[in-house]
């Protein structure tokens, strides 16, 4: 069996990216790791986010002998990729907000980026806008509350559509025609967001593009003759216990939690 693809996020948002990868690579083995103990990432100090992410991901990648790492988190991707690539010899793929395609398809040349406050304020995001959308009016909307609402939805809780509408008021009145979902949690609220902003606004995320990148990189990777095995065909690990509702959602994706391995990962790095 081929070595697993390791997908990492702060919570369950990375499942939106993993789902796109699985469409292209359905026979691969997957491991899903999420740092729910420090969710949401958009409000963490940079140094804390970098050290925690790198420790978790490097430890798990080596433990399962991953073939590739996907950082399915926009906030983390803006910060941790250089350090991860310095410590790992396998490919590390990050998530980039879909600014370039949004600018290309916008008829009004008026687009928006809905992301966590951390992603919105990063210099990296500003550089993307300057490079790919200099002919557009680009509005930035930072929101961490939507991350927690996506987590609640995945846990089987009833979410308040009026609360989402309140959070999206600036978007509703902006008159843009393309909205980039710049957090991997947000596609899990796609139907609610679309209902609120209306059909005149096209929603874009980076999941499909990331999947194509992963497939391309793996095509050129030679598998070793001897492969390590993880306990389950698809396993997930967390940095703290999760609700039964979230376990049910992960089970729908084919994931089974591997006993207590995540706790040892945290402890081994002083977490």
TORNUBA-420840 format. One record per residue: residue in one letter; x, y, z of N, C-alpha, C in turn. Coordinates in steps of 0.05 Angstrom, whole numbers, plus 5000, padded with zeros to 4 digits. Each point is the difference from the previous one (the first is absolute). Layout:
residues N
AXYZXYZXYZ ...
This chain:
residues 271
X501749765000498350245000501850255000 X499150204986501650254998500050155027 X502150165003500250165024497750205002 X499250075025497650175003500550294993 X497850134992500050294997499150125027 X501650175011499450135026498750274995 X497550045009498650254997499750135027 X500850255003499950145026498450254999 X498550055022498550255003499850055030 X499050245007499550065028497549865010 X498249934981497549865008499149834977 X497349994995498949834980499950134972 X500850254998499850134974501649874979 X502349885007501749874980498649774986 X497849905011498549794986499050094973 X499550264997499150114975502249974978 X502550035009502349964981500449704996 X500049855022500449714998498049874981 X497550095001497949894983500750044970 X501250234993500750064973502449824991 X501949965019502349834994499149714995 X498149915017499149734998498549944973 X498850214989498749974974502049924979 X502450125001502049954980501749755007 X500349945026501749785009498449825020 X497949874990498249855018501449755012 X502149904989501249765010502250055021 X500750255004502150065019499149965029 X502049975017499649995029500250285011 X498350075019499950275011500250005030 X501350215010500050055029499350295004 X498150055017499050275005500850085029 X501450225002501050105026498950285004 X498850055023499150275005500550095029 X500750255002500950135025497750155014 X497949855007497750135011500450125028 X502249935013500550125026500650304998 X500850094976500750284997498350154980 X497849884992498150114981498750255013 X499550224985500750054972502850124996 X501449924979502750104995500150294994 X497950114989500050284992500450205023 X499949905025500350185023502549945016 X501749814990502549935014502350194993 X501850045019502450144994501749844980 X501550134983501449864978502049805011 X501550075021502149825011498749755011 X497850035014498649775011498949824978 X498950124979498849844978502249854986 X502350134994502149874985501249765016 X500750055025501349795016498149765004 X497550055006498149785004499549844975 X499550144978499549864974502449834992 X502350125001502449854990500549755017 X499750035026500549775018498049774994 X497550084998497949794994500449874973 X500450164980500149894973502549834995 X502350105009502549864996499949735015 X499150005025499849765015498249794987 X497650094991498249814987500949904973 X501250184984500949934974502149785002 X501850025019502149805004498849745012 X498050035018498849775013498649814980 X498650124980498549844981501549974974 X502450114997501549994976498450114976 X499150255003498250134981501550034973 X498449994979501150054973500050304993 X498250145012499750294995498350125022 X500550255006498450155020498550224987 X497450025007498350214990499250175024 X500850255001499150195021497550134990 X497749885008497450084990498850225018 X501650205004499250235017501450254988 X498450194992501150254989501750155020 X499150025024501550155021502749875004 X500149745004502549865005501850024975 X498849974977501650004975501650264996 X498950225009501450254997502450035018 X500449815018502150025020502049775002 X498949754998501649775009501449854977 X499450054975501149844978503150004999 X501350235003502950004998501349825021 X499050015025501249845021499449704996 X497649944991499349724995501849894978 X500450154979501649914977502949975008 X500950155020502749985010500449745016 X497949915013500249775018499149744987 X498650014978499049754987501349984972 X500449754991501149964974497849934979 X497549975009497849954983498650264991 X498450004979498750254992498050105021 X499950265003498150135018498450204983 X497349964999498350174984498250175018 X499950254995498350185015497550094985 X498450155013497550114988500350304995 X499450084976500250284993497250104993 X499150225012497350114992499850044970 X497649934990499649994971499650294988 X502050175005499850284991500350014969 X501949854989500650014972497649924983 X498749775005497749934984497650185005 X499850105024497850195006500250254983 X502450114999500450244984499549954970 X500749764991499749934972497049984992 X498349915018497249954992498150235008 X501050185016498250225009499350194978 X497450024995499150194978500050295010 X499550035026499950275011502850105008 X501949814999502750065011499850105029 X498449865014499550075028499749735015 X502149925014500049745014500450045030 X499549795015500450005029501449765009 X501450025022501349785014498949975028 X498749785005498949945026501949805013 X501350075022502149835012500150065030 X501849875013500550065028501550265002 X499850145023501550255003503049964995 X501149775008502849954995500750004971 X498549874983500549994972499650274987 X498050145008499450274989502250195004 X501349995023502050205006502949934991 X500449764991502749914992501050154976 X502650065000501250134977499849824975 X500149745004499849814978497450044985 X497850045014497450054987500050254984 X501150215011500250254985501749974975 X502149845001501749954977498449854978 X498449815008498349854981498150204985 X498850175016498150204988501550194981 X502350095008501550194983500949874974 X500649745002501249864977497849914981 X497849905011498049874983497350164996 X499650205016497550144999500350305001 X502150104987500650285001498050164984 X498449864983498050144984497249985012 X499949905025497449965014499950165025 X497650065008499550105027499749755018 X501749985020500049765017499350085029 X497949895010499250055028500749765017 X501050055024500849805019498149985023 X499149765006498149955022501249795019 X500850095024501149815020497949915019 X499849735004498049895018500949735011 X500349995026500649745014497549855008 X497850155004497549885010499049784981 X500450044974499149814980501549735003 X502550015009501549765004498649835021 X499250135022498749855022497249904992 X498650164983497449914990500349754982 X502150004984500549774983500649755017 X501650045021500549785018497549905013 X498250195008497549925013498349844980 X499950094975498449864980501149714996 X502649984999501249734997499549825024 X499650135023499449845025497049935002 X498550074979497249935000498150205014 X501150235008498450205013498450164980 X497750115009498450174983501350285001 X500750114977501250264999497950214992 X500450245010498250224996500650154974 X498349984980500550134974500050305003 X498550105020499950295004502650105012 X501449835015502650085010502150024977 X499849814982501850014977499450254983 X497450064997499250244984501150255013 X499950005027501150245014503050034995 X501449785001502950014995500750084972 X498249944981500550054972498850274990 X499050165018498850254992501950174982 X502550035008501850164982500249894972 X499949744997500249874974497450064984 X497849985013497450034987499850284987 X501050205014499750274990502350104983 X501949834994502450084985499750014970 X498049864989499549994971502249874984 X501549835013502049844985498649774986 X501549874981498749784985501549735004 X502350015013501549755006501150025028 X499549795016500950005027501849755004 X502550055008501949795005499649905029 X499649745003499949885026502849935008 X501350185015502849995007500649855025 X498249835009500549825023498749744993 X501549785005498949744991497649915016 X499450145022497449945014497650104984 X500450224986497750144988498549844979 X501349834983498449844982498049825014 X500449945025498149845015497450155006 X500250264996497650175003499250124973 X500949874979499550114973497050054995 X498349815006497250034994498850235015 X500750035026499050225016501150274990 X502650014993501150254990498850084974 X499649814982498850054974497150115003 X498649875019497250095005499950295009 X502050085015500050275012501050214980 X502149944985501150204982498650014973 X498549784994498450004975501549874977 X498549934980501149864977501750184982 X499850265004501650194984502950005008 X500749875022502749995010501149724997 X502249974985501249734996502049955023 X499849765012501849925021502349834989 X502450075008502449854991501649915024 X501149754998502049925020502349864985 X502049915015502549904987500149695000 X498049865009500149715003500849854975 X498750064978500549864975502950054990 X500950255002502750064991502149865017 X499549985026501949865018500149704993 X497749894995499849714993501749954974 X499850174981501549964975503050025005 X500850185018502850035007501049755014 X498549895018500849765015500349774980 X498249964983500149784980502550034983 X500650254991502350054983502649935015 X500250075025502549955015500449705005 X497849865006500249725006500749834975 X499450104976500649854976503049964997 X501650185011502949984997501449895024 X498549905019501249905025500349704999 X502449905005500549725000499449885027 X498449795001499449875025502249815009 X500850005026502049815009499049714998 X501849815000499249724998498749915026 X500850125022498849925026498450235011 X497549965006498350225009499049955029 X500050205016498849985026496950014997 X498749895019497049995000498950155024 X497950154996498650115023497749815007 X498950035023498049805010497549984983 X499150234989497550004985500650104972 X498449924981500350094973499850314999 X498150105015499750295003499850065030 X501850165010500050055029500050305005 X499050085022500250295007501050025029 X501350235004501250055026499350295008 X499550045026499450275009501850085023 X500150265006501750095023498450015025 X497449954999498349975024497649844993 X498549905020497749844994497950154984 X498449864985497950124984497349885007 X497950144991497349915006499249754983 X498049875009499049774985498950094973 X498950254999499050114975502250024979 X502450115009502250024981501149734992 X500049815019500949734993498249884978 X497450065002498149904980500550124972 X500650265000500650144975502649884987 X502049965017502549884990499649714990 X498249865013499449734992498750004972 X498550204994498750034974502150034978 X502350105007502350034981501749755000 X499349805017501549755001502250005020 X500050195019502250025019499349875027 X502049875012499749895026502350115018 X499350095024502050115017501949795011 X502650054998501949815010500650075030 X499949805017499950055029502450155010 X499550235011501950155017502650084987 X500349954974502550074987500450305000 X497850154997500250294999501050115026 X499249895022500950105026503049975003 X501149774991502849965002501550194981 X498850074978501250204982500350275014 X497850085013500150265014502149995022 X500049795016501749985023503049994992 X500549864977502749974991501350264992 X498250204995501050274991499550215021 X499549915024499750195022497450155000 X498049904985497450134998498349965024 
